[in-house]
Amino acid sequence: MARILIVGAGVSGCAAAYTLASGGVDVILIEKAGRIGGRVRTYGCKAVEKCRNCGVCLTAGMWDKVMSHPNIQIYTWSDILDVKGRPGDFSVNILNVNDRSEQQLDGVDAILISTGFDSLPDVFPAHLHIESTKGLMTGTALEELMLDRTRTSLFDEEPKSVAFIQCLGSRDKNEGGLYCSRVCCSYSTRAAKMIRSYYPECEIVFFYMELQNVESGDFYAGLRELGVEFINCRPSKIGETGIEYDDSSEGVKQKDFDLVILSDGIRASIDNSRLAEICRLRQDKDGFLQSVGVDPGIYVCGCARAPMKIDEAYTDAVTVACKILNCEANTR
């Protein structure tokens, strides 16, 4: 039986692990955190009256299936230290991050890196001067609120006005990269619909640089019909008197909001440079990982290789897992 090591047990790592294990492969799944599932386990479903296709439901039951599969061996609190050998016969050293003990895994046929991404750091972007953090939260924090919401309440206090500031951490070379994170428009606009359903009188405004397609058809027209306003600019300041921004026709304006949500995007993991060296991978200009060669023996999937939505990361992981299964079948 082939033996595959997967590094990272988020949605892509778990999807790949289950696909490989179901294909008759012996899977070793290692995860730095104390449980599998990664960031998506803190994300809330965006459905109200109907499914919003946010991707969270794709993971329903996944963690139990992975943990109970007889072909999957899981190491939590673990990280990869070194890789030696060649495809079909890798020797991998892993580290227990708690007690710092090391373990060597021999006879590994292939390695899949699915370590995900980093979100916005604690230091906010230089272009956005923040004088007050009152009523300020990131999109990641909003996801956790949506996970814990009740039937009648989303926030502790009903907001009269909410602003979303898009593209935080993206579209700026000084903030991690010029690329689009691909996820911010999706989760923030679906969150806006949820806020509208809980608080019908709440004013909702988006400050954006550009908008990505979220669903087929004119998705944003539907939001405008709900009274959501879109202002095409990047605010310069969040102060005691509200958000300061440049209106193309009226010059600099200020507007006060009860709640300001910074839609944080996807950044390449800080570990990627180390993993590239250990696993003989390359990094693209934005820091994401790429396999080298036609049949490298070391693969990359999910947000370790590019910004992806939940459904995209899931599909990418299954695709790469099937590629590994085919490669292993051809070598036997």
C-alpha positions, 0 to 999 in steps of 0.5 A: 500500500502506498504511503502519503504524508499530508502536511496541514489538516484544514479543509484541503488537507482533510479533503485530500486525506479522505480521498486518498484513504478511500482510494486505498492509500495509507495516509499520515496527516500532520497538523500544527494545531491541536485539532484538525479542521483549520480556520474553516471550523471558526466560520459561520454558515451564511444561510438565513432563509436559504443556502447562500453557497458559502462553502461551509456546508461542504465540511459537514461531517468531514472531520469525523470521517477523517478521524475515524477512517482506518487508513488515516493516521493523525498527528496533531501538535506536529510540524515537518522538520526535514525531508530526505530521499526521493519520490517513492522513498522519502524519509521525513522528520516531524516535530512535536511542537509541545514537547519538542520531540522528533520522529522519523517517518520512513518509506513515504511515497509522496508528500502533499503540502496543504498548510493553508494561509495567514490572515491579516497581521496585528499591525493594520495597513499603513494606508489606513490611519486608525485613530479609534478601534471602537466598533472595529472588527475584522472579517475573521472576527465577524465569521466567528460571530456568524458561527455563534449567532442565535435565531434572533441576534447576531451582535450584542447590540443592534447596529444602526449602520455598518461599513465594510472596507474591502481589500484589506491586506490585498491590492497593495505591494506594501501589504503583502501583494497586489493580487486579489484574495478572492474571498473577501467579496464573497464572505462580506456580501453574504454577511451583509445579506445576513445583517440585513435579515437580522436588522432590516433598518440597518444602513450598510455601506461597502468601500471597495477598490473593485468587486469580484463576481460572487454568483451568476447574474447581477449579484450586486444589483440584488444587494443594491435593491436591498439598500446596500450602498457601494462607494468606489474608493479606499478610505484613508482614516478611521477616526473618532468622527467616523470614516474619512474617504475621498468622494470623486465628486465632492472631495474628502468626506466623513461618515460615522458608523456603529460598526466597521468591518475590515474585510481581511484577505488571504496572505501566503503563510509565513512558513512557506519560505521554510517549506519551500526549502525543506520540500524543494518547492518554489515560491511565486512572486506573492509567496505561495508554493508551487510544485517543481517538475512533472512528477515531483513526488511533493505536491501542493494544494489549496491555499498553500498554492493560491488564494481560494474560496472554501469550495475551490480549496476542497475541489483543488485538494480532491483533484490533486489527491486523484493525481497522486492516486493515478501516479501511484497506480502507474508506478506499481 
